[in-house]
Structure formats: structure tokens, C-alpha cells
């Protein structure tokens, strides 16, 4: 099942190269398909495309159509970010984004184009450099500069603060809990673990974190496990203290 998603990612990478041409410097697979955390039907194909110049409107529209129409195998969707080589080689705290197209489980498509300051790119760039692999073009280490770890942690803390008021969001509860574990692990060890790895890492330190047990069960088995709202709040507060 993982193999068909990997095949789909490879086909998509070649299609992007055909659509944009020689300006593509690298198409990098990262996230769950690269770190071993892929779960059929629940995990996306995460791709970072590095181009040597800004996309034209026609090129951006073509890439968007590719995402909308692409086969994804057993994946739940595609999450694609495009950055210029200049940004990849010297990212600031709010790096510029050329294009983001996300296609998610129920056919929902999100598009963002030419955003001057996009701080959530920091984690994408960091993860792609540390654990990604090139499906086309140059290797990640050849096109992506290191992102200061404290910038990644600071952005993670921003989301922990946002989620602190969203603990009743049952639809995204597992995502919040597992991502909080990843932020915590990265802050301590400077390692981008998968969702499941980070959850187990957190439980080794605090076995009584019920929300983490519940989120991990939901993630691993696809069950409709209820994630305790008070437990989510407890975890978020803990990670904010530990990363402060």
C-alpha cells in the first residue's frame, strides 16, 4: 500500500518537471512517506518543489491542476509547496512562498499563491532538508540551507498557543496532539520525528498523558477514539512550558 503512494509521488514529480520545465531544481518528498510514518488512507503525499525563478501565472495554474487531478494511490491527498532557490538557500523568519496547493481527504483543495511572508514554511524547509529525498533534481542538502532550530520551535509555540483555545475541536484533535508531540521532541532533540515516533517519545517521558495515548490509537488504527479535551489542554500546557 505504501508502494503505490510512492509510485504516485514519483509520477507527480515528473509531471511537475514537465509542466514547469528546466526551472525546477528539485522535487523533494518529505513527511510520512519519507520518514516511515505513512498510514494508508490517512496520510498525505508531502512535496517541496524548488524552482530557480518565480512561477508564471500559467505555470502556477498548471501545477494546481496537476494536484487536483493527480492519482495518489493509497494516500489521502497531496500537500505541495513551491519555493524559489533563493528562498531555499537563505530562508528568513518569514520566507516567501511561491505556491501552496493542498488536496485533502474529501476533495477539498486549498490554494495560496505568491505569499510574501509565510512562517509555516520554516518547518517544511527544515523537515525536507533533514529527512527528505529528491524525486527529481538536486538532493535536499544541495538546495536547502539549514533553518535555525529556534525559529522552528518559535513557530511551533505559536500554534500551541492557538490550539489552546481549540481543545474542543474533535475533528483536528489527533492532529493537534501528535503535532504538539513533534514540536516537543524537536525542541529537545532537534529531530523531526514522525507523528507516531514523537507520540511514543512523549509517552516515555510522561506515560500518564491520556490524550497522547488516545491520539496514537486513532492515528495507528483509524479508530474513532475520543480524545479527552482536558488531556489536550494538559499536553499543550506541558509542551509550552517545556519549550519556553
N, C-alpha and C positions, 0 to 999 in steps of 0.2 A: 504493500500500500504506500509506503514511503517512496518507493522507486518511481511510481507513476507521477507523484508530485515533483520529484527531482527531474524527471523527463520533461514535464510540463514547464518547469522553470528554465531548463536548457533551451527548449523551443522558443519560449518567450524572449529569452535573452537574444537569440539570433534574430527574432522578428524586430526587436528594438534596434539592433545594429542595422538591419535592412532599412528601417524607417528613417533613422537619423543619419546613417552613413558614417563617414570616416571621423566625424567629430566625437564619436563615442570612444572614450579612452578605456573604460572598464564597466562591466556589469557584474556586480558583486552580490552573491547570495549570502544572507546572514539570517539571524533569528533561528527559529526552531528547526528548520531543515538543515541548518549548518551545525547547530550545537547538540543535536540528538534529542531534542525535546518535542519533536513533531508528533501531533496527535491527529490521525485521520478524521476529517470532518469538523475539526475544531481549530486547527492551526492554519495560518495564512502562509503564503509564499512571500518572504520579505526580500526586496531587492533594492539596491542602491546603484544608480547609474551616474557615472561621472562623464561629463562632456567637456570639450575644450573651449566651448563658447556658449552663449545663451541660445536657447531654442527659439526658432521662429514660431509664430502662432500656428502655422501649418504643421510643423513638426510636433509641437505640444498636443495639438488636436489629434494627430495620428497616433501618438503614444497613448493618449486617453482612450481612443477607440480600441487599440490593442488590448488594454487592460479590460475593457468592457466585454470584449469578445473572446478572450483567451480561454483555452481549456486549462483547468487547474488540477486535473486528476482528483486525488482524494483530499486536496486542500480545501479550506473553506472560502478562500479568496486570495487576492493579491494586494500587497501593500508596497507601493513603489514610490521612491523618492529620487529626484534628479537634482544634481548639483553641478556647478561648474568646477573645472580643475583648479581654478584659483581659490575657490572656497574650500575645496577638499585639502589643498596644500597649506592653507593658512586660515583655519576657521576662527572667527571671533566668538564672543559670548552669545551673539545672536546672528548666526550665519544666514546668508541669503539662500533662499530656496528657489530653484527653477520651476519645479513641478512636483506635486504630490497627487497621486491617484490611488485611492483605496477602494477596492471592491470587496464587500463583506458578505456574510452568510446569506442574507435574504435578498441579494441582488442590489443592495444599497451601494451607491457609488459616490465617493467624496472627492472633489477636485479642488486643489489650491494651486494658483499659478503666480509666479514671479512675486514672492513674498520677500520683502527686504530684510526683515528680521524674524527668524524662525528658531527660537531657542530649543525646541524639541528635536531639532536636527543633531544637537550635541550627542545625545545618546545613540542615535542612528549611526553617526560617523564613528563614534567610539566602538560600538559593537561590531560594525562592519570591518574596522581595522583589526580588532583583536581576534575576532572569530569567524570572519567571512572568508569566502573563497570566490575567485573570479570564474564566472561562466563564460566570459568573453573579455579579451583585452588584458590590461595590466593587473598584476597582483595587488591586493589591498595595500600592502606596505609600500608599494611604489607610487601610489596616488593619494593616499590618505595620511595626513600628518596626525601625530598624537593630539588628542583633546585633553586639556588639563582635567584631571580627575575631579578637582574641587568644583569645576563648572558643571560636570555631570551630576554630582551629588547635590549641588545647589538647585538645579532644575528638578531633580527628584523630590527634594524637600518642598518645592513649590506645589507639586501635585499632591504630596501627602497632606499639605495644608488645605488644598481644595477638597480632597476626598474626605477630610474630617467632617465636613458638613453634608456628606452624601452617603453616610453609612446605611441609609435605608434604601439605597439603590440596589435592589436584589439582582437586577439583570447584569450589572457590572461588578458585583461583589467579589467574585472569584478573581477577576482581573485586578481589582484594586489590592486585594490581599496578596496575591502572588507577585505583583509588581512591587509592592512595598517590601517584600522579602528580597527581591532582586536589588532594590535600592540599598537596603541594609547591607547585604553581602558585598556589594560593590564598594560601599563606603568603608567597610572594614578591611576587605581583602584586595580591593582593586581588581576584581574578577567579575566578568559578566556571565553569571550562571543562567541556565535555563530556568523556567518557572518552577519546574519540579525540583531541580537541584537546589535552587535558592530556598524553597519551602523546607526541604529536608535540612538544609544548613541552619535555618532559623529554628527548627524544632530541636536540633541538637543542643542549641543554646537555651531555648525556653520550651520544654516539652509540653507545658500546660497551655500553649496558645491554641485555643479551640478553633478559632477562625481559620488558622492555617491548616489544621487537620481537615476541616470541612472543605476548604477551598481545594486542597490537594486531592481529596476524594472526588470532588466534582471534576477537576481537571483530568485526573488519571482515568476515571471510569465513566465520565459523561453522565453521572447520576444527577438527579435534581436535589441534591443535598442542600438543605437550608443552611446558610452561613449566618451565624449569630451576629446581630448588629452591635451588641455591646463588645463582642470579641473583636470585631473590625476596629472599633474605636480604640480598644486596648492596644491592638497591634500598631495602629497608626501613631498613637501617642508614644509607644515604646520606640519605634523607629525614628521619630522626630527627636527624641531625647538622645538616642544612640548616635545619631548623625549630626547633632547640633554642634 
